[in-house]
Amino acid sequence: MSYLSELISTEFIFINLKAVTDREVLLTLSSHLENANIVKNTFKQAILEREQLTPTGLITKTIGVAIPHTDIKHVNKSVIAIGVLANPVLFSSMEDPEKKIKTELVFMLALRESFSHLNVLKELIEVLQNEELLKKIVSCTSPDELRKYLIGRC
């Protein structure tokens, strides 16, 4: 069973997302989730605070990625929002918060059950280790195309 195939909807895939700061990316994605009633009105502030305390940026061999998430109590329904950024945005590294990573791809996790975090992260790590797949994802021109690449690998 693929958790990603259940959690990724084209409705929450944003290609060519325009933002200048990590905060702007987080606010944009969380606003879409809040407007669709996927998350509670506490989610936005919680994700900003968590990103400040425990950054989620990481670098693959070629592409910077961020995986922001927060506590399950702020979520109504499990979904992963994906942002392919129009221009790289600096996120702090999860390994060294002082280090900034030029991020091109953001997977915002809105998960309802705590046990699913590990399963979803395991599948995302498989994606992040596949450089060819990552290159295809960031070059996608539509949410449908991106979803097919992500789900097709399962």
N, C-alpha and C positions, 0 to 999 in steps of 0.2 A: 504494500500500500504506500502510496506517495502522499505525504502530508502537503507538499507544495501544490500538487494538482488540486487538492481540496481548498487550499487557502488563497490561491492566486486567481483573481478575476480581472478581466480586461478593464473593468470599471475603475480599478485602483492601480492601473499601470499608466504612468505619466512619462511620455517620451518628450525629450527636449525641454525638460523642466527648467525654467529660468529662475535663478536665485544667485545671490552674491555671497551670502553667509550660510554657515551650517544652521544657524537659528532660523533663517528664512526657509530653508529646505524643510526643517522639522515642523515649522508652523504651517507651511503649505500642505504637506502630506497629512498632518494631523487634522487640519481643517476639513479636508476632503472626507476623512474618516468620521469626523464629528457630524458633518452635514448629512451623512448617510446613516447616522445613528449606530455606527459600528462601535464607536467608543463613547464614553461618558464625557461630559464637559470638563472633567478633571484630568483627562488624558493629556491634553496639550501641555499644561503646566508640569505634569508629572514627567513627561518625556524630555522636556527642556531641562528640568532639574537633574534627572538621571544622567543625561548626556554630559552635564557639567561635572557631576561627581564621578561618573564612570564612563569615559568616552568610548565610542564604538567604532572608530575608524580603524581600518586595517588595509595593508597594502598586499596585493597579490604580486606576482612577478611583473605585471604590467599595468594593472588597473587598481585605483584606490576605491575602496568600498566602505560603506558604513552600514551598521545593522542596529539602528536605534530601537529600543524597546523599553517597556516599563511594567509595573506590577499589574497582575491580572484583574485587580479590583477596579481598574479604570476602563475595562473592556466589556462591551455587550456581546460581541460576536467575533470569532476568530477570523482574521484576514491578514494578508501581507500586502502592504502598499509598496509599490516599486517606483522609484524615480530615476530616470536616466537623465542626468543633468546636461543642460545645453553647454555649460562651461564648468570645468572643475571648480569645486568649492572646498575650502580647507576644513577638515574635521580633525579633532585631536585623536591621536593614536591610542588604541586600547592598551598597547604595550608600554607606551611612554607618553603620558598626557601632555608633556612639554613639546613633543614632536607633532608637527602638522602634516596631514596627508592630503594630497590633491585627490579629491574624491569625485568619481564620475557616476557612481552607481549606489543607490540607497535602497536597502530593504528594510522598511519599517514594520516591525512585528507588532501586531495587536492580537495577542493570544489570550484566550479565556481560561485555559487550564495550564497550571504550572508544569505538569509533566510533559506537555507538548513542546515546551521550549527546547528541551534537549533533542527531541526527535527532529524538529524543524531545523535547529542549528546543525545537526548532523547532515541533513540533506543539503543545506546551504553551503556547508564546507565542501561537499562534493562538487557543487557548482563552482565555488571559488578556486578550487584546485584545477579546474579545467580551463586553461587559458584560451583555448580556441572558442569555447562556449562563451566565455566572458566577452571576448572581442565581438562575437556575433550579437550578443545581448546589447552592448552599448552602441552597435551600429544599426539596430532595428529601427524601422520607420513607422511601425504601428504596434499598438498593444497586443493585437492578435498574433503578430509575428513573434514578439518577445515571449508571450505565454507559450507558444508552440515550441520554441527553442528550450525553454525551461522545463516544460512538462515532457517533451519528446525524449529527453535524456533519461527519463525514469523507466 
